[in-house]
Structures are given as C-alpha cells and as structure tokens.
Amino acid sequence: MNREELFDLILSWENLPLLVREIENHPEKLSDLMEIAFRSDHPKSWRAAWLADKIHDNRPELLIPFIEKMIAALKTETRHGLKRHFLKLISLNSIPQKHYSFLLDYCLNCFTSAGEPVSVRVYALQILFNISEDMPDFKPELLSVIEHEMELHSTAGIRSRGKKLAEKLARQIFAC
C-alpha cells in the first residue's frame, strides 16, 4: 500500500480496521499515516489521528518516535478532535523534560478552559499529573487547580479523573 492508496482507504470508515492491521504489520507505513494526521488542513487528519490512537492500543512502541512532533503540533492545532488524540497519546507515553514548560502552560490553559471539550481537559489534566511525578513542588499547586476546577467547571469526566488524581496527589503531598 502506497501513500495514495492509504489516502483513498482512509476516506471510508469501513476500511479503518483493515488499515490498523496493515500498519501494525508494516510499521514503515506509519509515517505516511502520521503525515496526514499532522496536516491539520487535511479533511481526514482526524481519522488519521484516530487510527494512530488505535494502533497505539496494540503497538504503543510504534508511536514513540512521533510524540515530540505531536507536542509541537499542539502549538498551532485548533481542531478539538486532533488535540484530543494528540493529548491522549502524549499522556500515555513518557514526555521529554525539554517539553515540560510548554506542556505545563498549554495543559493548564486547556484544563481550566470551560470552552474546551471534556476529553481534551481530562487528557490535559493527566499530562499535568504525569509531569508532577517528576516535579514534586508542582503537586500542591496542581491539587489546588484540580479542586478548583471540580468545584467551578465540574462535569462527570472532570469529577471522575479529577477525584482520582486529587486523591493520589493528596497522599503523595501529605506522605512527605
């Protein structure tokens, strides 16, 4: 399957499970898929990101080389579907420390924005928590932000993830 065939196949939902298996079996084709995902102006970029997410479910190691590019893409991405998938994939992988500053700022803004979809906010929160594991001094501030958001902009998703992470943070903070 070449790039043009991938492009044609991605247009139909019926082909997506086939594409997942094909790329899992031929990882060299993943770069073509990710090229579509990173082209925010492409009408099917969201489907490409969805496929990457499904590939990650079975073969997470294949997406590791693309994590930094996903982080960079967040700087200009405005489409909620792409942000959701990129944030999810970033939250499930190790984050290079050189990106902590950007991600702290970006994810705090996402998490505290009532205008963002709940899924974007939840994945942003998970990234903040993941970073706090390497930055213990950030834990009390993050706990405060979570409690504030659960009180101010509460949804089922924010309450569910927020409560779990707040409990972990509180145990970690008060154990010291």
N, C-alpha and C positions, 0 to 999 in steps of 0.2 A: 504494500500500500504506500503510495507516494503522497506528497503534501496535498495535491489537488484532489485525490481520492478521499483523503481524510476530511478535507474541507467539504466535499459533497456529502459524505456519510454523516457528518456532524449536524447536517440540516434536519435530519429526521430522528425523533425520539426513539423509534424502533431500532435504530442502529446503535444506540449508545451502549447497551450491554456487550454487543459484539466488539465495539471499539475498546471498551475497558479490557476485555480479554486479550485482544490483539496487542494492545500496548503493554500489558503486563507480560505477555510472551515475547514481545520485541521492544524492549525498553528504549532502543535507539530512536524510536518513533515519538517518544515523549517530547522531545524538543520542538517538534512541529506542532504538537498539541498546545504546548505552553506558549509558543509564539502567537497562536490565536488567542489564548487566554489573556496575554499581556497587551493585546491590541484592543483597548477599551472601545475604540470606534467601530470595531468589527461587530456586526449584529449577532453573531453567535459566540462571542467571547465568554458570556456567562456559561454557556453549555460546555465550553472547553474547560472552564474552571470547575464546573460540576464533575466532569469526567476526571479531572485531576484529583478531586476530592475522593471519588470512588476508587481510583487507582491507589490512593494513599491508604484506604481501608485494608487492602491486602498486601501492598508492597510499599510501605512508607519510605523505605530507603531510596526509592526512585525519585522522590520529590525533594530530598535534602538539597541537591545542587541548585534548586530554584528558590529556596527560602529567601535569600538575600534580594533576589530580583522581585519577589513578592513584596518585601518590605519597601523597596524603592518604588514599586508601583503604587503603594498606598499614598505616596506624596501627591499624586495627581488624580487618583481614582475617585470618581464621584458616584458611580453606579453601585447601589446597595448590594446587589447580588454578587458582584465581583469582590467588593470589600468583605462581605460575609465569608466567602470561600477562602480568600487570602488570609483573613484573620484567623479563621478556623485552622487552616493548615499551619500557620505560624504558631498558633497556640499549642499545637500537638508536637512541635519539634523544638529542638534546642535553638536558642536565639543567640547569635553572636553579640558579645558585650558591646561592640562598637555601635550597635544599633539601639542600645538601651535608652539613650537620651531622646532620640526621635520617637521611639515606641512609647515611652512614658508619657510624653506630651500628647502624641496622637491618640493613644488609648484612653488617657484621662479625658480628653475632649470628647471622644466617642461615647465613653461610658456615661458621662454626665450630661449628654445631649439628649433631651427628650425627643428630639426630632429624628434621631437615628432609630432604625428598626431594632427590636428587642434582641434579635440574634446577633447583630453587629455589636450591640452594647455588651452582651454576655461574653462573646469571644474577646472583646477588648478587655473586659474585666479579668478573664482567665490569663491573658497575656500579662496584665499588671501583676497578678498574683505570682505568675511564673518568674517574673523579674524580681519580685520582692524576695523570692527564695535566695537570690544572690545579693540582695541589698536589704539586710535586716533593719536598717534605720528607716526604711520606707514603709515597713509594715504598719506602724501606728497610724501614719497618715492614710494609708490605703484602707485600713479598718474604718477610720472616720468617714472617708468618702463613701465606702460601701453602705455604712449605716445611714448616712445622709440620703443617698440615692434610694435606698429601700423605703425610707420614710417619705421622700419627696416625689419620686418618679417610679413608684412601685408597679410592677407587672408580675405575673406568675413566674416568668423566666428570670427576672431580676431577683425576685424573692428567693427562688429556688437556688440559683447559683450563688447569689449574694449571701444567703444564710450559711451555706456550706463553707464558703471561703472565709466568711467573717468568723465562724467558729474555729476554723484552722488557725487563722491569724491570731485570734484571742488566745488560744492555747499556746502558740509559739511566743507571743509577746509576754504573756504572764509566766511562762516557764523559765524565762531568763532571770 
